[in-house]
Amino acid sequence: MKWWLFWTSLFAVLITAWLVLYADVTPSTLLSLGMGAVCLLWLIVILTVPWNLCFAARRVVHEIQVSREQGIEVAQRREDEARAIARRMLRLALAGHVVSAAVIAVVTYVSGAAIGYYFAGFYLLATVFRPVGAYTSHLRERVTTLGEEVRYPRADVLALRGQVRELEETAKTLREDHDRVAAELEAAKAALELADHDLGRRLTLMTRRFDETVDGLTDNQEVITGLKAFLRLVRADPA
C-alpha cells in the first residue's frame, strides 16, 4: 500500500510539472483540476465505505430473520446490534454527502470557480444513486434466493439437525450399554467374591475333617506325614 501511494504521488507530481512547464497550464487551472480529482476520490470513498457497511448490516438482519424462520435460534442482541450499525452507517453516508456538498459549495463561492457547484450538486445527486443501485442488486439476489429456497430447503441446517439427532441417540445407547456392563461387572465381582469365600470355607472344613481322619490312623506314619504336608500345601494356596 505504501509503495502504491508513493508511485501515485510521484506520477501526479510529474504530470503537474509537465503541465506547468510545457503545456502552459496556469496554476489556478491545475488547482481546480486537483480539487476536482480530490472531490471525485472522496465521492468514491463516500459511495463505498459507509454504504457497503450499511447494506452489509441489513443483509445480516435479513439472514437472522431467515434463520429464525428455519428454527435456528439467534440472540436478539445480535439483531439489535446489526440494526444499530445499519442506522449509524446510513446517517454517516447521508451526512457525508450533505457535508461534502456544503463544503464544496462554500469553497466554490469563495474561490469563484463555478465548476464547483456542479460537484456539489453531483454529491447531492449521488445520495440517490447508491441506494437505488443497492436496492436493485438486493432484489436480484432476493429473487435468486427465493428460487433456490423453493427448490432446495436449507439442506445444511436440516442435515446438521439429522446428524445431531443421530449422535444424541448413539450417545444415549452408549450410556445405557456402559451402565449395563458396569452393573454386570459389579454383579460378577460380587458373585466371584462370594464363591471364593464359600470355597475357602469349604476347604477349611475339608482340611479339618481330613486332619481328624488322618489323626485317627496309626499305621503307615510316612504316608500320613506326606498327606499332611500335601494338605498344608493345599491350604496355603487354595487357587
Secondary structure, DSSP 8 states (H G I E B T S, - for coil): -HHHHHHHHHHHHHHHHHHHHTS---HHHHHHHHHHHHHHHHHHHHHHHHHHHHHHHHHHHHHHHHHHHTT----HHHHHHHHHHHHHHHHHHHHHHHHHHHHHHHHHHHH--THHHHHHHHHHHHHHHHHHHHHHHHHHHHHHHHHHHHHS--HHHHHHHHHHHHHHHHHHHHHHHHHHHHHHHHHHHHHHHHHHHHHHHHHHHHHHHHHHHHHT--S-HHHHHHHHHHHHHHHH---
